[in-house]
Structures are given as C-alpha cells and as structure tokens.
Amino acid sequence: MLVSVINDYLKSNRRLVIPSFGAFVVKGGGDIIFSELLKSDDGVLRALLMEQGMSEIETAAAIDRMIFEVRHDLQELGRSFVVDLGTFSRNADGVLVFEKIKPEQVIIPAAAEPAEPTTPVEPVVPVPPVVVVPTPTEPVVRPAAPVRPKQGAHRKVGGGFIMWIAGIVIAGALIALGYGLFCMWNSPDRDLDEQMDAQRIPMIQIPAATAGENGN
C-alpha cells in the first residue's frame, strides 16, 4: 500500500517526504530524483496512509519497514530494488541515487502455453533384490582351559579322612575298654574271694546266761 500511495501522490505533486529518510522530488521533465537533505516529517505521507484506513501505529510501522529494507539492501548488496517504485543506489561520492522504474522495465508474465501431450511411460518392473549368501567359515577352535580342582572338593576329602581316623581311634578305645573289663571279671583274685566266701565257717554265738553259770 505504501508504494501505491507514493506513486499516486507524485503523479500530481512535486514532492513527498519520507520521514527520517529523504524526499522524492519531481523535476520539470517528469523525472523523479531522491534527496537525503529533505527528511523532516511534514505529516503528508502519514495523512495519506491514514486516509487509506491505516492506524497511526500501522502507518509508522510501514514507513519504518521500508526504510529498514532499503538501508539493509544498500549495505549488503550495494543497491535496493523496491517493487513498482524503483532502485536506490549510491554513486562514487556516496550520494543516494534513485532511478524510477520505467514502463518497459515492468515484466508482464506471459500466458502459459498449453502443455504438450506426453507419451505414456511404461511402468517400471521392480527387480528383485539380489540376496548375497555369506560363505560359511570354519569356527575358530580355542584350546580348552585347564580344569582347576575345586577348593570344596579338597575340603570334603580332608574332612572325610579326619572322620575316618577318629572312628578308628574310638573303635580301638572301645575294644581296649571291653578287653579290660573282661580281664577284670575273669581275674584269679575274684575266684579266690569266691572260694573263701564259700569255705567261711559261721561263728557260734554263746548265750550270755550260759557264760555266767560256767563262771560260778
């Protein structure tokens, strides 16, 4: 909208100020130049935009956007082209130069030509994928690790040996004890005591009264 407002205004007026940027000036022959000396805001451009239905904030934003884009292109590319308006550039002295777009420079898109009928393309038959079977390789044989005896087996064998010795010692002690008892039971002293008990003469007890009579 901003560009169309500028073009319409310059058709019947000789000058239009872009606030804080410069002014478009129409010369006698109808050529338009741009001057950076005239940049004080006279309120004309803002009023024209607000007449088109834009608010004051939208008007300020549209003007600032145009100024930013032109300055950015000048810094990065050396020139800035504004569609439907013209081209900004700087000459050897660093002065900003404006070249209005000419009617012959406007490119009118040509009408699209009807497309030629195309030959139907035969469908491509998919080729089955090639399956590569890997060559079997012999498994790598690794030497078996030496079998280590388990510590629990040593402990088990040692414990059984100790129990076996203990059993032999206890059995020998029991045999010795039984033999000793047998010898004591069948000893000659025991037979002699039994014979003496059998031959022992019982003692005769004399009544007390008989003893007194014999004393008298």
Buried (B, 14 or more C-beta within 10 A) or exposed (E): EBBEBBBEBBEEEEBBBBBEBBBBBBEEEEEBBBBEEBEEEEEBBBEBBBEEEBEEEBBBEBBEEBBEEBBEBBEEEEBBBBEEBBBBBEEEEEEBEBBBBEEEEEEEEEEEEEEEEEEEEEEEEEEEEEEEEEEEEEEEEEEEEEEEEEEEEEEEEEEEEEEEEEEEEEEEEEEEEEEEEEEEEEEEEEEEEEEEEEEEEEEEEEEEEEEEEEEE
